[in-house]
Amino acid sequence: MAEFTLPEGAVEEKFLAATGPGGQNVNKVATACQLRVDVFALGLAPDVYTRLKTLAGSKFTATGTLLITARKHRTQEANRADARERATALIVAAHQRPVFRVKTKPSKTAKAKRVDAKKERGLVKAGRGRVVVE
């Protein structure tokens, strides 16, 4: 699932006074964007929902809301775009199934070869002791 757009009905935006760069602008204008995404309105599959919950961590509330706060930029528009981009990236990442490793066992031949090699190596090392002169 490469393309994903957030449905407008599932998104709620709120603008807050931001911290950081901006000079007097920070004190006057609410530029930070707090984005709330109602995860249940997205209609995700149970396994995708579980992965999203794990990936989001503390950004996921008990009521099933994904909460993203963007305050990196100096304008509302840039912070809004950043918040939406981050939320979309999280949801897209949750749609990707993890690739499980298939456990394999070495064959009997491979085990025998390994034991033979170890024995041969042991013989080589055994011949490396002190030379006893009689």
Buried (B, 14 or more C-beta within 10 A) or exposed (E): EEEEEBEEEBBEEEBEEBEEEBEEEBEEBBBBBBBBBBBEBBEBEEEBBEBBBEBBEEBBEEEBBBBBBBBBBBEBEBBBBBBBEBBBEBBEEBBEEEEEEEEEEEEEEEEEEEEEEEEEEEEEEEEEEEEEEE
